[in-house]
Amino acid sequence: MIWYQVSLRVLLSGGIVVAASELAKRSSVVGALLISLPLASMMTLMWLHHDGQDAEQLALFSKEVLWLVIPSLAFFLTLPLLLNNGLDFIPAILLSSIFTAACYAASLYALSVGLATG
């Protein structure tokens, strides 16, 4: 891949994160809306399509993203609970991340044994 294509991908992806964090300073709902959109998945699918992946591979990627979005919700459930119960930010984000990692591990195991892909 040519370096300018990689640079463009990095700039677009990073731009979304910067835009979301700047928007969240003004309105947490608008920032959350932008970051909750599946923009990274859509961009990845577009880049994969551009790079010549066939429809079957794109569909498989999309299905696997679906199954892996589910354990990511564990983070957004546990973090506000921990913060609202008085835990400081760093321990709360660490505990939420550990719990989310465990949920990912369980989901990846389920995917590997074919429970979710059947």
N, C-alpha and C positions, 0 to 999 in steps of 0.2 A: 504494500500500500504506500502511496506517495505521501510524504511528510505533510504536505498542505492539507490533505484530506483528514489525516489524524488531527492536525491542528484545528481544523474547522469543527470536527466532532467534539474536541475538548472545549473549545470556546462556546459552542452551542449548549453543551451539557452544563458547563460551569455557569453560563449566563442564566440558566433557569434557576439554579440554586441561589445565585446572588439576587436575582429578581424576587424570588420568594422571600428571602430574608429581609430585603428592603421593604417589600410590601407588608410583611408581618409586623414591622415596626409601626406602620401606620394603621393597619387593620389586620388583626390576627385571623379573622375569617377569610379575607381575601388572600393572604399569604398561605393559609392552610388549603384553600381551594386550589391555588396554583400548584402547590406541592403534592396535593392528593391526586391530581390528574395523572393518568398513566403516560406522561410525556416521555419519560426515559424508556419505557417499554415500546412506545410507538416509534421513537427515534431509532432504537435498536432494531426493530423490525424493518424500518426503512433502510437502515445501513446494511442489514443482512440481505434484503431484497436487492439493493444496489450492488452488493458484492456477489450476487448470483445464486443465492440460496433458493431452492425450489419451494413451491407452496406447501408441500408436505413437511419440510423442515421448519418453515415459518409457523405452520399450524401447531407442530409439536412444541416449539419454543413458547408460543402463546399459551398453550394448555399447561405447560410446566410453570409458567409465570403465574397463572391463575392459582395453581395449587400452592405456590410458595408465597403468594400474597396473604393467604389465610394465616400462617404462623406469624407473619409480620404484624398482624393486628394485636398480638400479645403485647408488643411494646407499647402500643397506644392505649391499651387497657391498663397496664400495670404502672406506667410512668405517672399519669395523673393521680392514680390511687395513692401511690407512695408519696408524691409531693403534697397532696391534700391532707395526708396524715402526718405531716411535719418532717418528713425525711428531707435532708438537704439535697440539692440538685445532683451533685456528683455521685453520692451513693445511690440515689434513686435511678439515675441513668445507667449506672453499672449493674444494679440488680435487674432492672428492666431488660438490659442487653443480655445478661446471662439467662434470664428466663426465656427471652426470645430465641436465643441460640439453642436452648433445649427444645423449644417448639420446632425450630428449623430442623434439628437433628431427627426428631420424631417424624416430621413430614418427609424428609429425604429418605429415611428408612422405609416409610410407607410407599414412596415412589419407587424405591429400588426393588421392593418385593411385589410391585404391581398392584397395590391396593387402590391407588388413586388413578392409575393410567388405564386400567382395564376397560 
